[in-house]
């Protein structure tokens, strides 16, 4: 139920990262979702796609990385993982 | 295409505001508690019983979250302590920004205890730090003993589980021992209190827990 808010937070984070890198286009954002994070990944994907369509950041893909608990992880991850970016041509 | 690693939480902005709130609570010696449960487990009844135990003039305040209506705020205002309703208009949880906004009109120097009743929901509120000293999960005996297994997130993060409505135990097939084992299986450190807001049984233990934590908050104020 709170996936829409989380999708907004992901977009805000990408926007903040873009602002720090002038000229760079962000194409994909990776997010780690823990087993016990309480996030429904299908719903998050749907919310993200709906929001991003209307956003200057489009086209922007979302890559969700599922993290099971155990092996030193608590399983409550809701972390930013990576950005895939296109840099401006330098010549 | 180049890949760059990112550090940080998706809810980093919420966490940043929560950290500011936590610091403000620490400096003022305020104990802040975040009550989370399914709808109907008895959060508001527990808070009513809690307020009843304080003398007039005690430095207690409440924030109560609901999707709609200020019914809970009206129920809780009868006790004469400051109460503010946070109506989320659809959102299934409180976040740190809502708490921060609703606290602005209060003078923190005049508070010792801030009780926050989250929106009735065992899932979403778990992800949002409100700057509280502890999350308290309320479970009632009319629910399943397996709730800690079905909703492990909140039982993992809560310091205390309150098992409410124990007066109904003779009428429902709820096994207290199994519920305790399920909760401890998820979180071995979780404290558990059993009580009935209806009869008042077990409320002494809850009030002792609360007083102990308030004392700790007072002692931790930086010099």
Interface residues (C-beta under 8 A of the other chain):
Chain A: X1 X2 X5 X6 X9 X10 X12 X13 X17 X27 X30 X31 X36 X37 X38 X39 X74 X76 X78 X79 X80 X81 X82 X83 X84 X85 X86 X87
Chain B: X1 X2 X3 X4 X5 X6 X7 X8 X9 X10 X11 X12 X13 X14 X91 X92 X93 X95 X121 X123 X124 X126 X127 X152 X153 X156 X157
